[in-house]
Amino acid sequence: MDTLKAFLRHPSGMIGLAILVVIVALALAAPLLYPDDPWDMVGRPFAPPFSDGFLLGSDTLGRDIAAGIVHGTRVSLTIGIASTLAAVLIGVLVGAVAGYWGGAVDDALMRLTELFQTIPGFILAILLVATLGPSLVNVVFAIGAVSWPPLARLTRAEFLRLRGREFVQAAACQGQTALAVVLRHILPNAVSPIIVTGSLTIASAILIESALSFMGLGDPNLMSWGFMVGASRTVIRQAWWMSVFPGVAILLTVLAINLLGEGLNDTLNPRIARGGRH
């Protein structure tokens, strides 16, 4: 309860939460606001904003930009959350095993983590999607595959810090299994920085998905912000709204998630936050 009160008093965290609530509400209300397929041609091409019944204008084929943005919200949030959950699952598993058991297991898992980190994440994501095919599942898999190493290192560091604490040693002396010690005693005390890092990973995942869609590697059956920006780059002088409005949607979403992550970090890790301001 004290943590919740502290978060509610955090200005940037509340701003990020407010923006994110609006974005999520748009995603949930997309079928009600724009029940038609966002790929449908519903008017004349290149209609500017606030004309011919288009709130944000139309694209080169007469598709509604506003409908594409609202439906793209669902795609971006779905991919961002799903790929982050995959990254957290892999990262926490690898980091927990490495940090708790140490020794040769730790060395092997950290070398694997370093191997993934030596390859630029976006390049690896491009290679994975280009190899597996541009589908929703493959995009989620690719983003999750490039996002887990920082989470693994963070989890390992937390487990190394906590495994020697008295309450962990007492639990082990009582005969509790390693799995019980990890799940009941270590992981609950290490979850705060994992939550913060995971929230920021969502923003990175949305940016990667937008970049992949911009390059034509997104799911071709789903309308996404990155695709809208990429499809309009050749006519930006003629129809600026086609790329500006999806770009603003990406900017606001990533900004909101980063502000929310900053608020969570200051609330869940107050000593680290205060130390960083000195």
ABEGO torsion letter per residue (X at the ends): XAAAAAAAABAAAAAAAAAAAAAAAAAAAAAAABABBAABBABBBGBBBGBGGBAAEBBAAGBBAAAAAAAAAAAAAAAAAAAAAAAAAAAAAAAAAAAAAEEAAAAAAAAAAAAAAABBAAAAAAAAAAAAEBBAAAAAAAAAAAAAAAAAAAAAAAAAAAAABAAAAAAAAAGBBAAAAAAAAAAAAAAAAAAAAAAAAAAAAAAAAAAAAAAGABBAABBBAAAAAAAAAAAAAABAAAAAAAAAAAAAAAAAAAAAAAAAAAAABAAAAAAAAX
